[in-house]
Amino acid sequence: MEDGVLKEGFLVKRGHIVHNWKVRWFILRQNTLLYYKLEGGRKVIPPKGRILLDGCTITCPCLEYENRPLLIKLKTQTSTEYFLEACSREERDAWAFEITGAIHAGQPGKVQQLHILKNSFKLPPHISLHHIVDKMHNSSSGIRPSPNMEQGSTYKKTFIGSSLVDWLISNNFAASRLEAMTLASMLMEENFLRPVGTRSTGAIRSGDLAEQFLDDSMALYTFAESPKRKMSSKEEISLSAVELSGTVVKQGYLAKQGHKRKNWKVRRFVLRKDPAFLHYYDPSKEENRPVGGFSLRGSLVSALEDNGVPTGVKGNVQGNLFKVITKDDTHYYIQASSKAERSEWIEAIKKLT
């Protein structure tokens, strides 16, 4: 990482004039957040734009887009709003932490507060659990249940654990994720919420109140009424439900070379086990469905030479490349953002081949 760079990586940014979503390479420095266009898997210099952080306010979690739950919102001194989407809850929170630190760099007290996790939590006396549940049911600003899938089955009218944690924080019912998990566990104890599926149901057996509710994008919950369960049909999901039923092992933004036109595009890759599949999604689209994927059974994965353009790669794309060859001899050329990230992906894939 270059000198003075606090964090860098891919984020999906909403356009200012036309509100479309495009992947950009972001570099965070002490006073500025720079973003770059990408061509051939590489950032185009000079920067496409910059966000001045002095006097900026940050909202995280930001729930203004229902189909984009991993947003950070930045509002500058001139009231310009930026919406940035990360590939996972952990990555979103890491960006929010670093950006908040950069905004308050001249205020050591504020930076110190960021490092303090509030371990004790008591519900304010003027707020009741009934009040929270009423707000959750609000049609415009509450939690919106939708069909979610676990273990190959679709459950109607459910929501994921991490979305409820985001909602509780954004509505000021909790100040940290630990507080929100504790509060959500209290809602389950009082039978306002109910776990759905094996992952969330299994967590109830934990003795620690804060661990009974899972801050997890794979754990499903519903309101007290029983959820309706049905099997996914081919019309609802173009890919086999079995492919998407595995446990998520790793996810992140990577650049991928197309098979036909050989152009490079950034995709959100999701690695699953049991069964072992690697799927990729178009981050500019709102629907959360893979645009491609393949089984890792019998696949080979290897790093490519960093000196020069490797055989099979089109364009002047160099560095941090790796290749996956599937059992049916389809070749996928993928580029990570650093050598360390490439090694992490290769090791994670190798364990599942």
Secondary structure, DSSP 8 states (H G I E B T S, - for coil): --TT--EEEEEEEE-SSS--EEEEEEEE-SSEEEEE-EETTEE-SS-SEEEE-TT-EEEEEE-SSTT--SEEEEE-TT--EEEEE-SSHHHHHHHHHHHHHHHTTT-HHHHHHHT---------TT--HHHHHHHHT-TTTS---EEEEETTEEEEEEEEHHHHHHHHHHTTS-SSHHHHHHHHHHHHHTTSEEEEHHHHHHHTT-SSHHHHS---TT-EEEESS---EEE--TTT-SS-TTGGGSEEEEEEEEEEE-SSS--EEEEEEEEEETTTEEEEE-TTSSS---SEEEE-TT-EEEE--SSS--TT--SS--SSEEEEE-TT--EEEEE-SSHHHHHHHHHHHHTT-
